[in-house]
Amino acid sequence: MITVYATSAFVIIELINNLAEPLNLPPNLLTIVVIVLALGFPLAIILSWLYDVTSEGVEKTRPIEELNEGKKTVVPNAWKIATFVSFVVIVGLLTFNIIGGTKSLKAGDIQSLLILPFDNLTGDDQLDYVAAGLHTSLCGDVEQISSLRTTSKTTASIIKNMNLSLSEMATKANADVVLEPTLMCYGDDSVCILIRAFTPFPEEKQLWMAEYKEDRSQIMNLFNQITKEIALEVMVELTPEEEQLLTRSLTIDKEAYDSYLMGLYLLEDADQESLNKAREYLNSAVEKNPDWAPLYSSLAQVWATLVQMGFESPEIAGPKIFENLNKALELDPDNAYVHYTNGMIAFLTEWDWEKAEMELLKALAANPNDAMSRVIYAQLLGCLQRPGESLTQGRLAIELDPLNPMIQAFYSVVLMNKGDFETALAIGEKITAGDPGHLLANTVIQIAAFYCRDYNKVMEVTKYVLAHTGVDFKEVERIFRETGFVAAYEEILRQLEVLAQKGYVQPFELVSRYMMVDQPDKAMEWIEKGFEVHDQVMPYLATQGFFCEPLFDNPRFIEIIQKMNLPLPED
């Protein structure tokens, strides 16, 4: 009887599982049936213990003494036939599931998503920046779904350019579903978008397709709608907080949105000219749409990047950063990007470690798929001497955005903070193989190569690192060839000292190089100046990889560290 019950239960479950979609059965029916069958199983065990099925019908189980006397229990032919038929059905269902083609998707089947960049089919190549911005906006919305891992937009863009099949792209991104969005029109009044979703395994199959046409002023509401439909189609349940975020309504000035997209497009480059142009576009957008928070958080990001890259002094940029950041928080206190920017500024500029961690955790709570928030949080944890947590967050960032050169470069800083210079050097060289002038990657190579005692490589990349400062590198290279590394770096320092008298030079440009030529007293002078102007590299003072280890027992250095409320390594 137990065998028959188990067989019947299996058949019922498999029939419901395979017929649910064709017959449009309720999605929770299978769960209910499984619960009922599970509750019935103990009863089946009890009944099978008390009763037997014989040729004379159902009888109470006989004592073993009677069975030993030679009277056998005969199973009726009808039960034999039922058992045989059940066995055949089981085999058929298993065969159907194993080799019978693609199974229908069920809740929980899809856990990861690759959103490819928008194809621009408007016929106007000048709208490529719009397609790029729409990709950023769509990824930003979908990344808020906590139960769905979404590949970051930069890695998605790189994968798109690899000329791979859908299955190969999904494998590269470790994604269950690939989303192909297309910009069909972008006129004065409306925007047209086509989105197709494919499951690439075991074979490419289109899951669904949808077309959208909306007034451009309603573009943000359209993305909320698309995100909710994606969650519905891939059977992902939204949390109440996510539902609330995706039901907010917002109308955007059309020209302001265009300027915003162009500002984001230029911000990606992170060179001085692009950053200044990005600032102009964003300021123009603010004039047209002064109540939209992302404009202010993006402006704060531009000003912070200008300082971080050494293109602007903290005295000039600092007030602009906080002015825009406070306005963004006032307008949208729940925005993930605003919290990320606030956390980054608290970390690099305010040196408020508690606030920085709180804000970055808020950003990750609102958008757990944001690789940049994770890698900046990883660096904060490294500066706070929490290396295990730092490495974990850094690895998560790489998993989310594995092909993004900026994420890779930031991750290499995490590695240097724990003393892994060889791996950091390899990452930096991989980045510069495709982009020789990548500023952060060259900075990583400069530091890691010095610790690996490869002074030729240090000199190769220093010209890129100092390109924006005005240092005459031809003279530096001549001295390096004739006299060696120390003399060449002393010439760099001489020129930087002269340039610092004429304008702003990032203090850490001199701190690191004075330490590299073993002049700790001069380095301390510039560390104290860096403290005065809140140089954004100062939080890294007590980590490995920023040359200051020989100063860890210097009273002047310890005083600065204590003023910043930074911990020193325990050892």
Backbone torsions as a table, in degrees:
resi	resn	phi	psi	omega
1	MET	NA	-38.2	178.0
2	ILE	-62.7	-41.3	-179.6
3	THR	-62.3	-44.5	179.6
4	VAL	-63.5	-41.7	-179.9
5	TYR	-62.9	-46.9	-178.8
6	ALA	-63.3	-40.5	178.9
7	THR	-63.7	-45.7	179.7
8	SER	-62.3	-41.5	179.9
9	ALA	-61.7	-43.3	179.5
10	PHE	-61.0	-45.5	-179.0
11	VAL	-61.2	-44.7	-178.7
12	ILE	-61.8	-46.1	-178.4
13	ILE	-61.9	-45.5	-177.9
14	GLU	-67.6	-37.2	177.8
15	LEU	-63.1	-44.9	178.9
16	ILE	-64.5	-41.3	-178.5
17	ASN	-60.5	-40.2	-175.8
18	ASN	-88.6	-20.6	-177.1
19	LEU	-104.1	-3.3	-175.5
20	ALA	-59.8	-48.0	-177.1
21	GLU	-71.4	-48.8	-179.4
22	PRO	-59.9	-37.6	-178.0
23	LEU	-91.8	0.7	179.2
24	ASN	56.6	44.4	178.7
25	LEU	-73.8	156.6	179.2
26	PRO	-58.0	138.8	-175.8
27	PRO	-63.4	-23.9	-178.4
28	ASN	-95.4	5.9	-177.2
29	LEU	-63.4	-43.2	-178.0
30	LEU	-60.5	-41.7	179.4
31	THR	-61.3	-43.0	-179.4
32	ILE	-63.5	-44.6	-179.0
33	VAL	-62.6	-44.3	-179.9
34	VAL	-60.0	-42.2	179.8
35	ILE	-63.2	-44.8	-179.5
36	VAL	-62.8	-45.1	-179.8
37	LEU	-64.8	-38.0	178.5
38	ALA	-65.2	-39.6	178.2
39	LEU	-68.1	-29.7	-178.9
40	GLY	-80.4	-17.7	-175.2
41	PHE	-63.4	-44.0	177.0
42	PRO	-58.5	-37.1	178.2
43	LEU	-64.4	-39.7	178.5
44	ALA	-62.6	-37.8	178.6
45	ILE	-63.8	-45.0	-179.1
46	ILE	-63.6	-45.4	-179.5
47	LEU	-64.4	-39.4	-179.7
48	SER	-68.8	-25.9	177.3
49	TRP	-75.4	-34.2	-176.0
50	LEU	-87.7	-28.2	-172.2
51	TYR	-130.4	153.1	174.7
52	ASP	-122.1	152.3	174.7
53	VAL	-97.1	117.3	-177.7
54	THR	-122.8	178.0	178.2
55	SER	-67.1	-18.1	179.5
56	GLU	-97.7	8.4	-179.4
57	GLY	110.2	-161.5	179.4
58	VAL	-85.2	122.3	-179.8
59	GLU	-124.2	156.8	175.3
60	LYS	-67.0	139.3	-177.8
61	THR	-58.4	129.8	-176.9
62	ARG	-83.6	153.6	175.3
63	PRO	-62.3	152.8	-176.6
64	ILE	-64.7	-25.7	178.9
65	GLU	-62.0	-38.1	179.5
66	GLU	-66.8	-40.1	-179.9
67	LEU	-65.2	-36.0	-179.4
68	ASN	-68.2	-21.7	179.0
69	GLU	-73.6	-6.0	172.6
70	GLY	109.0	-2.0	179.0
71	LYS	-84.8	113.2	-175.4
72	LYS	-88.3	149.7	173.1
73	THR	-87.9	122.4	-177.1
74	VAL	-100.9	125.1	178.0
75	VAL	-84.2	128.3	-178.2
76	PRO	-62.9	153.0	179.0
77	ASN	-61.1	-34.8	-178.7
78	ALA	-60.1	-39.1	179.2
79	TRP	-71.9	-35.2	176.0
80	LYS	-62.0	-44.0	-179.9
81	ILE	-64.1	-41.8	-179.9
82	ALA	-62.5	-40.8	178.8
83	THR	-64.9	-42.1	179.5
84	PHE	-63.6	-44.6	179.6
85	VAL	-62.8	-41.8	178.6
86	SER	-61.1	-41.3	178.9
87	PHE	-61.1	-44.0	179.5
88	VAL	-62.2	-42.1	180.0
89	VAL	-63.3	-41.1	178.5
90	ILE	-60.1	-48.7	179.2
91	VAL	-59.7	-41.4	179.6
92	GLY	-63.6	-42.1	179.4
93	LEU	-67.0	-41.3	177.5
94	LEU	-62.0	-41.9	179.2
95	THR	-63.0	-42.4	179.6
96	PHE	-61.5	-41.2	-177.9
97	ASN	-71.5	-34.6	-174.8
98	ILE	-82.2	-47.0	-173.4
99	ILE	-120.3	5.4	-173.3
100	GLY	-87.8	12.3	176.8
101	GLY	109.3	-174.6	-176.2
102	THR	-69.0	129.1	175.4
103	LYS	-76.6	152.4	175.9
104	SER	-67.5	149.4	-179.2
105	LEU	-71.7	142.5	176.8
106	LYS	-123.8	162.0	177.2
107	ALA	-55.8	130.9	-179.3
108	GLY	96.6	-15.3	179.0
109	ASP	-65.1	-38.0	-175.1
110	ILE	-102.5	119.7	-178.9
111	GLN	-123.8	-8.8	-177.7
112	SER	-144.9	150.7	-171.4
113	LEU	-139.3	137.1	172.9
114	LEU	-113.7	115.5	177.4
115	ILE	-99.9	108.8	-179.5
116	LEU	-72.9	156.9	175.1
117	PRO	-60.4	152.5	178.6
118	PHE	-65.3	130.9	166.5
119	ASP	-75.8	133.3	178.4
120	ASN	-94.9	98.3	179.6
121	LEU	-107.1	26.7	177.7
122	THR	-78.7	-17.0	-175.4
123	GLY	86.7	1.9	-179.3
124	ASP	-120.0	105.5	-178.7
125	ASP	-65.0	-21.1	-179.9
126	GLN	-71.1	-7.5	177.7
127	LEU	-95.8	13.3	177.6
128	ASP	-60.2	-35.1	179.6
129	TYR	-66.2	-31.1	177.0
130	VAL	-67.4	-45.9	178.3
131	ALA	-58.9	-41.3	179.0
132	ALA	-65.0	-41.6	179.7
133	GLY	-67.7	-38.1	176.8
134	LEU	-63.5	-36.8	177.0
135	HIS	-62.8	-44.3	177.4
136	THR	-59.0	-45.5	-177.6
137	SER	-66.6	-44.3	-179.2
138	LEU	-65.2	-45.0	177.7
139	CYS	-60.1	-42.6	-179.7
140	GLY	-60.2	-37.9	178.6
141	ASP	-70.9	-49.5	-175.8
142	VAL	-67.3	-32.4	-179.8
143	GLU	-62.5	-16.3	179.5
144	GLN	-74.8	-13.7	179.4
145	ILE	-76.9	108.2	-170.9
146	SER	-68.6	-27.9	-176.8
147	SER	-89.2	7.2	-179.1
148	LEU	-128.1	119.6	177.4
149	ARG	-81.9	121.5	-176.9
150	THR	-113.8	124.0	177.6
151	THR	-62.6	134.1	-177.3
152	SER	-63.7	155.5	-170.9
153	LYS	-64.8	-34.4	-178.2
154	THR	-66.7	-46.5	176.7
155	THR	-62.4	-39.6	178.0
156	ALA	-60.7	-40.1	179.7
157	SER	-65.9	-41.4	179.8
158	ILE	-65.5	-42.8	178.7
159	ILE	-61.9	-40.0	-179.4
160	LYS	-59.3	-34.8	-177.0
161	ASN	-83.9	3.0	-177.9
162	MET	-87.5	-2.3	179.0
163	ASN	58.3	49.4	-179.5
164	LEU	-105.7	161.4	171.6
165	SER	-73.6	167.2	179.1
166	LEU	-59.1	-41.9	179.9
167	SER	-64.1	-40.4	179.6
168	GLU	-67.5	-39.4	177.4
169	MET	-64.3	-42.4	179.2
170	ALA	-63.3	-40.7	178.3
171	THR	-63.8	-42.4	-179.7
172	LYS	-61.1	-38.1	-177.8
173	ALA	-93.9	-2.5	-175.7
174	ASN	54.4	48.7	-174.7
175	ALA	-113.8	144.5	177.8
176	ASP	-84.1	-29.7	-178.0
177	VAL	-135.5	142.0	176.5
178	VAL	-112.9	129.2	178.8
179	LEU	-104.9	125.9	178.6
180	GLU	-111.8	99.5	177.5
181	PRO	-93.7	149.3	-179.3
182	THR	-135.5	133.4	172.6
183	LEU	-88.1	111.5	-175.9
184	MET	-93.2	-34.1	177.6
185	CYS	-154.2	150.6	176.7
186	TYR	-150.3	86.3	-175.8
187	GLY	-102.2	-166.5	-179.6
188	ASP	-64.8	-31.8	-173.6
189	ASP	-111.9	-32.8	-169.5
190	SER	-132.8	162.6	174.2
191	VAL	-127.8	136.3	-179.8
192	CYS	-117.9	129.8	-176.8
193	ILE	-131.3	136.1	172.9
194	LEU	-116.1	131.7	178.8
195	ILE	-128.4	129.6	175.4
196	ARG	-122.1	141.5	179.2
197	ALA	-120.0	133.4	-177.9
198	PHE	-124.7	143.3	165.3
199	THR	-103.2	124.2	-172.2
200	PRO	-89.8	-7.9	-174.0
201	PHE	-124.5	139.8	-1.8
202	PRO	-77.0	-11.0	174.5
203	GLU	-144.9	158.1	-177.8
204	GLU	-64.2	129.0	-179.2
205	LYS	-146.8	128.9	178.6
206	GLN	-75.8	124.5	179.4
207	LEU	-83.0	-44.9	179.8
208	TRP	-164.9	164.5	178.7
209	MET	-143.8	141.6	179.9
210	ALA	-144.6	143.5	176.4
211	GLU	-115.0	142.0	-178.4
212	TYR	-132.8	137.0	171.9
213	LYS	-134.0	123.5	-173.3
214	GLU	-143.9	154.0	172.5
215	ASP	-63.1	138.1	-175.3
216	ARG	-60.4	-27.7	179.7
217	SER	-69.6	-16.0	-178.4
218	GLN	-104.0	18.1	-172.9
219	ILE	-59.0	-39.4	-179.1
220	MET	-67.3	-36.9	176.8
221	ASN	-67.7	-34.7	177.2
222	LEU	-62.6	-43.1	179.2
223	PHE	-63.7	-37.4	175.9
224	ASN	-61.3	-42.3	179.0
225	GLN	-63.3	-45.7	-179.9
226	ILE	-61.7	-42.3	-179.2
227	THR	-62.0	-42.2	178.4
228	LYS	-65.0	-37.8	179.1
229	GLU	-68.6	-37.2	176.3
230	ILE	-60.8	-46.6	179.4
231	ALA	-59.6	-40.1	179.5
232	LEU	-65.9	-45.6	-175.4
233	GLU	-67.7	-36.2	-179.4
234	VAL	-93.6	8.7	173.6
235	MET	61.0	45.1	176.0
236	VAL	-107.4	131.1	-178.4
237	GLU	-87.9	128.5	178.5
238	LEU	-84.0	144.8	174.2
239	THR	-76.0	161.3	177.1
240	PRO	-56.7	-36.8	178.7
241	GLU	-65.9	-40.4	178.8
242	GLU	-67.5	-39.6	176.4
243	GLU	-59.1	-42.6	-178.8
244	GLN	-64.7	-43.5	179.2
245	LEU	-60.9	-36.5	-174.4
246	LEU	-87.8	1.4	176.7
247	THR	-106.2	-2.2	178.6
248	ARG	-69.4	141.2	-178.6
249	SER	-107.8	138.2	-177.2
250	LEU	-149.0	130.1	176.1
251	THR	-106.4	130.3	-174.7
252	ILE	-116.7	137.0	172.7
253	ASP	-61.3	132.3	-173.4
254	LYS	-61.9	-45.9	-179.2
255	GLU	-68.7	-34.8	177.8
256	ALA	-64.3	-39.5	179.4
257	TYR	-65.6	-39.8	176.3
258	ASP	-59.5	-46.7	-179.8
259	SER	-64.9	-36.8	177.3
260	TYR	-62.1	-45.7	179.8
261	LEU	-61.9	-41.0	179.2
262	MET	-67.6	-37.7	177.5
263	GLY	-61.3	-44.4	177.5
264	LEU	-63.2	-40.0	-178.9
265	TYR	-60.5	-42.9	-179.0
266	LEU	-76.3	-32.4	-179.8
267	LEU	-61.9	-29.5	179.8
268	GLU	-59.7	-33.0	-175.4
269	ASP	-70.6	-37.4	176.2
270	ALA	63.2	16.7	170.5
271	ASP	-92.0	167.8	-170.4
272	GLN	-63.0	-45.1	-178.3
273	GLU	-64.1	-44.7	-179.5
274	SER	-64.6	-40.2	179.8
275	LEU	-64.3	-41.0	178.3
276	ASN	-65.7	-38.0	177.1
277	LYS	-68.7	-39.5	177.6
278	ALA	-59.2	-41.7	178.8
279	ARG	-61.1	-41.1	179.5
280	GLU	-63.5	-45.7	-179.6
281	TYR	-63.6	-41.9	-178.7
282	LEU	-68.2	-38.3	175.9
283	ASN	-63.3	-38.1	176.7
284	SER	-63.2	-39.8	179.1
285	ALA	-66.0	-38.2	179.0
286	VAL	-60.6	-39.2	179.5
287	GLU	-60.7	-34.6	-176.4
288	LYS	-89.6	-29.1	-176.2
289	ASN	-139.8	73.9	-171.0
290	PRO	-72.7	-4.5	-175.2
291	ASP	-110.6	20.5	-177.9
292	TRP	-108.1	113.4	-171.7
293	ALA	-58.7	-42.5	-176.8
294	PRO	-58.2	-24.7	177.6
295	LEU	-64.6	-41.7	-177.1
296	TYR	-75.4	-39.3	178.3
297	SER	-66.8	-34.4	177.2
298	SER	-68.5	-38.4	176.5
299	LEU	-64.8	-41.1	176.5
300	ALA	-61.0	-38.8	178.9
301	GLN	-64.9	-41.2	178.6
302	VAL	-61.1	-48.6	-178.8
303	TRP	-63.7	-40.2	179.4
304	ALA	-65.1	-38.5	179.3
305	THR	-67.9	-37.8	177.3
306	LEU	-58.7	-40.0	178.7
307	VAL	-71.7	-45.8	-175.7
308	GLN	-61.2	-35.3	-179.8
309	MET	-84.5	-2.5	179.1
310	GLY	81.0	15.9	-178.3
311	PHE	-87.4	-14.8	-177.8
312	GLU	-147.2	150.3	-178.9
313	SER	-81.2	149.7	177.1
314	PRO	-60.6	-31.7	-179.2
315	GLU	-61.2	-38.9	-179.3
316	ILE	-81.9	-45.3	-173.3
317	ALA	-77.9	-32.4	-175.1
318	GLY	-51.7	-55.2	179.7
319	PRO	-59.5	-35.3	179.4
320	LYS	-67.6	-39.1	179.0
321	ILE	-59.7	-50.8	-174.4
322	PHE	-73.8	-33.0	176.8
323	GLU	-59.8	-48.0	-178.3
324	ASN	-73.1	-37.1	-178.4
325	LEU	-66.5	-44.4	179.9
326	ASN	-63.7	-37.1	178.0
327	LYS	-66.1	-41.0	178.9
328	ALA	-63.0	-43.0	179.5
329	LEU	-66.0	-35.8	177.7
330	GLU	-63.9	-41.3	-176.0
331	LEU	-79.5	-33.2	-175.5
332	ASP	-149.8	81.8	-176.0
333	PRO	-69.9	-9.5	-177.9
334	ASP	-104.3	2.6	-174.9
335	ASN	-74.7	128.2	-177.2
336	ALA	-61.9	-42.6	-177.9
337	TYR	-65.5	-36.1	178.0
338	VAL	-64.9	-43.6	178.8
339	HIS	-65.5	-38.6	176.8
340	TYR	-60.4	-48.3	-179.8
341	THR	-62.5	-42.7	179.0
342	ASN	-62.3	-41.5	179.1
343	GLY	-66.2	-41.5	-180.0
344	MET	-64.4	-40.7	179.4
345	ILE	-67.4	-41.8	177.8
346	ALA	-60.5	-34.9	180.0
347	PHE	-73.5	-54.4	-169.7
348	LEU	-88.4	-24.8	-173.7
349	THR	-114.4	-47.9	-177.5
350	GLU	-81.7	-25.0	-176.2
351	TRP	59.3	37.5	176.3
352	ASP	-103.0	91.4	-170.4
353	TRP	-66.3	-39.3	-179.6
354	GLU	-64.7	-45.4	178.5
355	LYS	-64.2	-42.0	-179.0
356	ALA	-59.6	-46.7	-179.0
357	GLU	-66.2	-42.0	-179.6
358	MET	-61.4	-44.6	-178.3
359	GLU	-68.5	-40.6	179.0
360	LEU	-67.1	-35.5	176.1
361	LEU	-68.3	-35.0	175.0
362	LYS	-64.6	-41.3	178.3
363	ALA	-61.7	-41.5	-178.9
364	LEU	-73.3	-29.6	175.9
365	ALA	-66.7	-39.1	179.6
366	ALA	-78.2	-30.3	-179.4
367	ASN	-143.7	82.6	-176.1
368	PRO	-67.8	-11.6	-179.3
369	ASN	-94.7	7.1	-177.0
370	ASP	-82.7	104.9	-176.9
371	ALA	-65.3	-36.1	-177.6
372	MET	-66.2	-41.6	176.7
373	SER	-60.4	-39.9	-178.9
374	ARG	-67.8	-42.6	-175.5
375	VAL	-74.0	-31.5	174.5
376	ILE	-69.8	-38.4	175.8
377	TYR	-63.3	-38.0	177.3
378	ALA	-60.6	-40.9	179.3
379	GLN	-68.6	-39.7	176.0
380	LEU	-58.9	-45.8	179.8
381	LEU	-62.4	-35.7	176.4
382	GLY	-64.1	-42.9	179.3
383	CYS	-66.5	-26.5	178.1
384	LEU	-89.6	12.5	176.7
385	GLN	60.6	44.5	174.3
386	ARG	-121.7	68.0	-168.8
387	PRO	-63.3	-36.2	-179.5
388	GLY	-63.2	-48.2	178.2
389	GLU	-64.6	-38.7	-180.0
390	SER	-59.6	-47.2	-178.4
391	LEU	-65.2	-38.7	178.6
392	THR	-60.6	-47.5	179.6
393	GLN	-65.7	-37.9	178.0
394	GLY	-62.7	-42.3	178.7
395	ARG	-66.0	-38.5	176.9
396	LEU	-61.8	-40.0	178.0
397	ALA	-62.0	-42.9	178.7
398	ILE	-64.4	-38.1	177.7
399	GLU	-63.3	-37.5	-178.4
400	LEU	-76.1	-32.7	-174.5
401	ASP	-141.4	63.4	-168.3
402	PRO	-68.1	-22.7	-175.3
403	LEU	-103.9	3.3	-178.6
404	ASN	-78.7	115.6	-177.9
405	PRO	-58.4	-36.2	-179.2
406	MET	-68.0	-41.7	177.0
407	ILE	-64.2	-41.8	178.5
408	GLN	-61.0	-43.4	-179.2
409	ALA	-65.5	-42.8	177.3
410	PHE	-63.9	-38.8	178.5
411	TYR	-64.4	-35.6	178.2
412	SER	-65.6	-29.8	173.8
413	VAL	-65.1	-40.6	175.9
414	VAL	-58.3	-42.5	179.5
415	LEU	-65.5	-41.0	178.9
416	MET	-65.3	-34.5	178.6
417	ASN	-59.2	-26.5	178.2
418	LYS	-104.6	11.1	172.1
419	GLY	89.2	9.2	179.9
420	ASP	-91.9	77.7	-174.7
421	PHE	-77.7	-31.8	-178.3
422	GLU	-65.1	-45.2	178.1
423	THR	-66.3	-41.3	178.1
424	ALA	-60.5	-42.0	179.2
425	LEU	-62.2	-42.9	179.9
426	ALA	-62.7	-40.3	178.6
427	ILE	-64.7	-46.6	179.1
428	GLY	-58.4	-43.0	-179.2
429	GLU	-67.4	-34.9	177.5
430	LYS	-64.5	-39.8	179.6
431	ILE	-66.4	-47.6	-175.9
432	THR	-72.8	-15.2	174.5
433	ALA	-63.7	-32.3	177.0
434	GLY	-97.0	-21.4	-178.6
435	ASP	-143.1	85.3	-173.7
436	PRO	-57.4	-27.0	-176.6
437	GLY	-96.8	10.5	-177.1
438	HIS	-60.1	112.8	-170.4
439	LEU	-62.6	-50.4	-176.6
440	LEU	-67.1	-40.1	179.1
441	ALA	-63.3	-40.9	177.9
442	ASN	-66.7	-34.6	175.6
443	THR	-63.9	-41.9	176.6
444	VAL	-61.1	-45.7	-179.7
445	ILE	-61.5	-42.6	-179.6
446	GLN	-57.8	-46.3	-179.0
447	ILE	-69.7	-50.9	-175.2
448	ALA	-65.3	-39.3	-179.7
449	ALA	-66.1	-35.0	178.0
450	PHE	-63.8	-45.0	179.3
451	TYR	-66.9	-27.3	176.7
452	CYS	-88.0	4.1	176.4
453	ARG	62.6	31.1	175.4
454	ASP	-101.8	81.0	-172.5
455	TYR	-71.2	-28.1	175.1
456	ASN	-62.0	-43.0	179.2
457	LYS	-67.1	-37.5	177.1
458	VAL	-56.9	-46.1	-178.5
459	MET	-67.8	-33.6	-179.8
460	GLU	-60.2	-40.4	-173.9
461	VAL	-94.3	-17.9	-177.2
462	THR	-61.3	-32.6	180.0
463	LYS	-63.5	-31.4	176.3
464	TYR	-75.2	-40.4	-177.9
465	VAL	-64.0	-36.9	-176.6
466	LEU	-98.7	9.6	-174.3
467	ALA	-58.4	-32.8	-176.0
468	HIS	-85.6	-5.9	-173.1
469	THR	-88.8	-23.5	-176.5
470	GLY	95.3	9.9	177.7
471	VAL	-67.2	134.5	176.2
472	ASP	-78.8	97.1	-171.3
473	PHE	-81.3	-17.9	176.2
474	LYS	-62.8	-41.2	178.0
475	GLU	-66.7	-38.9	178.4
476	VAL	-62.2	-44.3	-179.1
477	GLU	-65.5	-36.6	178.3
478	ARG	-62.9	-46.0	179.8
479	ILE	-63.9	-39.6	179.4
480	PHE	-61.1	-42.8	180.0
481	ARG	-66.2	-38.4	-173.0
482	GLU	-88.6	-35.8	-170.4
483	THR	-119.7	-28.0	177.7
484	GLY	119.8	-178.5	-171.0
485	PHE	-65.3	-50.1	-175.1
486	VAL	-60.7	-45.3	179.7
487	ALA	-63.0	-38.7	179.7
488	ALA	-65.6	-41.2	180.0
489	TYR	-72.7	-30.5	174.1
490	GLU	-65.0	-34.3	175.7
491	GLU	-67.6	-40.0	175.8
492	ILE	-59.0	-44.8	-179.3
493	LEU	-64.4	-39.2	178.3
494	ARG	-60.6	-45.1	-179.6
495	GLN	-67.9	-39.0	178.9
496	LEU	-64.8	-37.0	177.4
497	GLU	-62.0	-41.9	178.2
498	VAL	-64.8	-45.6	179.9
499	LEU	-63.5	-34.3	-179.8
500	ALA	-66.6	-26.9	177.9
501	GLN	-74.7	-22.6	-177.6
502	LYS	-95.4	-24.9	-177.0
503	GLY	-167.8	-168.1	-175.1
504	TYR	-81.6	130.3	169.9
505	VAL	-127.8	130.2	-178.7
506	GLN	-57.9	122.6	-176.2
507	PRO	-52.3	-37.5	-175.3
508	PHE	-70.2	-16.8	172.6
509	GLU	-61.3	-33.5	179.1
510	LEU	-89.1	-37.1	179.5
511	VAL	-55.5	-52.7	-175.1
512	SER	-62.1	-41.0	-175.6
513	ARG	-75.5	-33.2	173.9
514	TYR	-64.9	-36.0	176.5
515	MET	-69.9	-34.3	-179.3
516	MET	-68.0	-25.1	177.8
517	VAL	-106.2	16.3	173.3
518	ASP	61.1	51.4	172.7
519	GLN	-124.4	73.5	-173.4
520	PRO	-64.6	-31.3	-179.9
521	ASP	-64.9	-43.2	177.6
522	LYS	-66.1	-37.8	177.9
523	ALA	-61.4	-40.4	-179.3
524	MET	-64.0	-36.5	177.7
525	GLU	-58.5	-42.6	-177.9
526	TRP	-79.2	-25.6	172.5
527	ILE	-64.1	-42.3	178.8
528	GLU	-66.0	-35.8	175.0
529	LYS	-68.5	-38.3	177.0
530	GLY	-61.9	-36.3	176.7
531	PHE	-64.5	-42.2	-178.5
532	GLU	-62.1	-41.0	-176.0
533	VAL	-97.2	2.9	-178.0
534	HIS	57.7	52.8	173.4
535	ASP	-54.3	132.1	-173.5
536	GLN	-72.2	-6.7	176.1
537	VAL	-91.1	-12.6	-177.0
538	MET	-55.1	-36.0	179.5
539	PRO	-59.6	-19.2	-178.0
540	TYR	-89.5	3.1	-174.4
541	LEU	-50.3	-43.9	-171.2
542	ALA	-95.6	11.2	177.7
543	THR	-95.2	160.0	172.5
544	GLN	-70.6	146.0	175.5
545	GLY	102.6	-2.3	177.9
546	PHE	-122.9	26.6	164.0
547	PHE	72.1	-1.9	-171.1
548	CYS	-94.5	4.8	-178.9
549	GLU	-52.7	-39.8	179.2
550	PRO	-64.0	-14.2	-178.4
551	LEU	-96.1	-0.3	-172.2
552	PHE	-62.1	-20.9	176.9
553	ASP	-108.8	13.0	179.0
554	ASN	-82.4	124.4	-177.3
555	PRO	-56.6	-39.0	180.0
556	ARG	-65.3	-39.9	179.5
557	PHE	-66.8	-45.0	-179.6
558	ILE	-61.0	-37.9	178.7
559	GLU	-61.5	-43.2	178.0
560	ILE	-62.8	-44.8	-179.4
561	ILE	-60.7	-40.8	179.6
562	GLN	-67.8	-38.6	177.5
563	LYS	-63.2	-34.2	179.1
564	MET	-82.7	-7.0	-178.3
565	ASN	60.2	38.2	177.9
566	LEU	-99.0	142.8	175.0
567	PRO	-84.9	150.2	169.6
568	LEU	-93.9	156.6	176.4
569	PRO	-56.3	142.4	-177.1
570	GLU	-62.2	-30.9	-177.5
571	ASP	-93.0	NA	NA
